[in-house]
Amino acid sequence: MSANTWTIAAARDALRKGEITAVDLTMSCLTAIDAGDGLNAFVHKTPEIALEQARAADARIAGGDAPAMCGIPLGIKDLFCTKGVPSQAASNILKGFKPEYESTVTSKLFEAGSVMLGKLNMDEFAMGSSNETSAYGNAVNPWQRKGSNVQLTPGGSSGGSAAAVAADLCLAATGTDTGGSIRQPAAFTGIVGIKPTYGRVSRWGVVAFASSLDQAGPMTKTVRDAAIMLQAMAGHDPKDSTSADIPVPDFEAALTGDIRGRVIGIPREYRMDGMPAEIEALWAKGVEMMRDAGATVRDISLPHTKYALPAYYVIAPAEASSNLARYDGVRYGHRAKLAAGDGITEMYEKTRAEGFGPEVQRRIMVGTYVLSAGFYDAYYNRARKVRALIKRDFDLAFADGIDAILTPATPSAAFGLGEMSDADPIQMYLNDVFTVTVNLAGLPGIAVPVGLDAQGLPLGLQLIGRPWDEASLLNHAHVLESRAGFVAKAEKWW
């Protein structure tokens, strides 16, 4: 079995035992990346940096100074600023931008000895559910429907991260999640993705979409790998005012596999009209798995769930409108060519029209509208109040003894590229129906692959945890993963 197919845990053990070097492990991934160009997952390859970091990791391992992530080859989502390496957020407006600084997350991973293989494709400024808004073109899901060669979406916005991990181009990847952008692509590609509690992982050096919702997290092949990688990513950062000064527990040590006596909530509001029978059956299967593991399962109510999508699609564009105002062609990034007589207003207009894609333009317009003087109270303030009610629903459930909440991760399996892009944008936004509540409430959530649909595509379930209790959440996910026994891989076609 080629080393690029290993898990983080397996690679860590092999590196410590001297069964492989970090350089050889990295070379295995670099070879796979070159062979995987058809997926369009890696958009900026960094082999020289990778091999330099791998050699340094081998020296650390030989010297006995090796954290768990030392020597582990990773892909980095293009939303993370990486010093001297293009960091475009998949947007033409940042074409050619190479930061002079390193994001806190990548700094922590590199300090732990991790290896950067390159930057990964994504939806432009993380706005999208299918990786079809990228300036780099579509990332492609390594999975295909039985008997079909139709290319499928890997989900969004962390589509390149999901495709790269699922296709074994890297051992794991960083992702970001504003309304489901780690969990939805993880479910679409049969991998694990965790969005931590808001404030658990620093946002410094991560290009902002919606600052009160964005959170970085790991995308991995197993729950154990997610625990190992989250350990290295998490922690207080004085450079991020929203970063919480809370101790980071040993997430891997929390994976006891024992959830006897734990109470799992099943929210009745997540039983949506028109939910596919396969999703309903998968959810019921997950309930039985948790029950068989000794947990108590209880129906709960989260009554404001039905308002989550409208509230999210007011708050997120409002924050995006504010955050993206800085891209004006003055300080860095793209600047439009001006005609004689053009002034600064024309420069702003032409630069932003050329630099931003249609989905980003749409969200900026929506956000500017809901923040405007005549509509601020009618839309933005009302959405903020709804957000508080959604958070209260979860607070009451947890106060009533619920330890974790089990829901579907997505309303369907991966759909074909182009199948939804011409539809009403609202249809695309509905992909976030099960995930946005977690971001609005600032809670941790994880997607775990549980089965395949009739067309042979992966389906995932989501577990939602108490705030700051990623350790218990990961343990619940570990149990679900163990019971599901999902080991299917995409058949190589790329």
Steps between C-alpha positions, in 0.01 A plus 500: 500500500646832393592729790278785374196283583593481869322674784680756716504250788652223286760736349592637843566150630698397190712816518580440868595137434728599213294302249484802269653846487305822476676566168379169354149558635498847347629368165217246496248785535674723245485217247129450571436875465659510154293197398187665641503817291165396350332574834626861500538476879853642537522841336844611625749216549794558737731197462817689595347624826357153567831321464684759709242462777512119468879497545463718810231264630728198454770677703249572780377142503859370512569734791197378694329840480197413295142616568220283360470701175873499428570382147132484399436634144200734480309706248417857600176667387571810292321713762797469739778753451833322449815710492644543151244261346198616294198543729216606274183377671425363150423855382637697208504812715789347701685356201874514563465584869777337708475588870800608702361318802370157604151427635493384862357161400772426245765636739382257769495209257848581370630543857366149565709375205224463239584514130318730253448335162322799349184713498156354435208607283186651654198715420592866453536664844339180636164599350343190352385144563646327194847645423359642176570866585881462500728713282701177451204311353306216657655252738370151423379229737704179468175303546274421204151355472477134409517460124548871438797720422317825584732716708360577844551788740725436801286753688600846611656715595780262610455288187867476408584392856233229494596370155872491589445302821246262346732431203803443730694792352585603857452347844274785617413860421393824661149628434281786614132489589269803491169318446606140438806536275697228681215263584309501169804423277617238752162327470507524119843332478484237777746661742485656849475876554468688828402862555621590851327734744525863383818635659673164547725551195654836406365683196807723471643482148189327363335714230171612654155418361262548796702573812244388759446166324836393347692225673794290379522126555660177375377276218632148545454133417394395851368645825828416674686701238260791558579487872876497438493787249254715697736474798773667295270768353315606815603743772479861610643766269544855631497623138136389465259688728240223460743225600409345834758464776384150592728198554516251212435146628663186361243425231650165400503376860125575513430229240403232751221355288273497805179702478288291738252718682549794264186666367470561124240752385306456175349835395157456348537824300775341290245261349442720199216465249625320194806353672632213282415155637870406493590791732213409733614135506863599563392717794294215647800269456717751690247515782510122536881500500511750787234306688688172451813669641314566825383855449149617579322657201246774561286710267557871552367823357706784352201716408679785324681272253264600217629857519868402487559516125331841451686640803832360377453641149445845650783495755769333285462732197483804731835407654642409158397840364694667779805269483538516122490881489880493544550353150496825307804492271689752714717306742552152356353250257344569163456853365297560182646687205341844486393709203599863458297716734413217741517594867516306824132405487545341156811320626307348791210399278707347222743324737224337704294412192802326342640348818191352664302212352118499472430322832726734697340800327156364587583463867664842521184653351272310739721594796515866405122504457421349843743740668361809327324764707148412395531124547744452792227441758273305267768249400835509679378578852218250468742231381724570801203448732412174326862391539476554876185286509668220304790501746253493790331190353832315518581638847167371633554156344847467653373630836235226487768231497568452129866408439501510118252547219483268197375629163559445128800689364355579157159477332643278221810328369740694275331645192646548154708804413271740316181327614411776746708797390237621251217461748363758738787578745260415784509134390878499546469673837272218621809275511580675829166420663643258762826682566441876532339477847832378642682812376224736612522350850883478500493127581733217398373262231649201320407305187570127495459269196244230580389333176448508124187592307347289222736662248807406704566850635596573863249636750589652838339578831569803718553512875466834681669543837495725802709816473873439572437125534663379179654216704160340571376581151799322346439199724136481390616529137761228562225265618281582198795446267589167664141373481450614141824335385520723193810397302388563141731701275441665165611284207784679327400652166696828500 
